[in-house]
Amino acid sequence: AACGFAAVLVALLASGEVRELLMGIITSALSQGA
């Protein structure tokens, strides 16, 4: 699941607009995971 999620992130990172949204999601996800 992590690999698939990472693959999706890489694809979305291509879009600058989506990147900001992802950064927020990733931050909150890492905060909960950590």
Secondary structure, DSSP 8 states (H G I E B T S, - for coil): -HHHHHHHHHHHHTSHHHHHHHHHHHHHHHHHH-
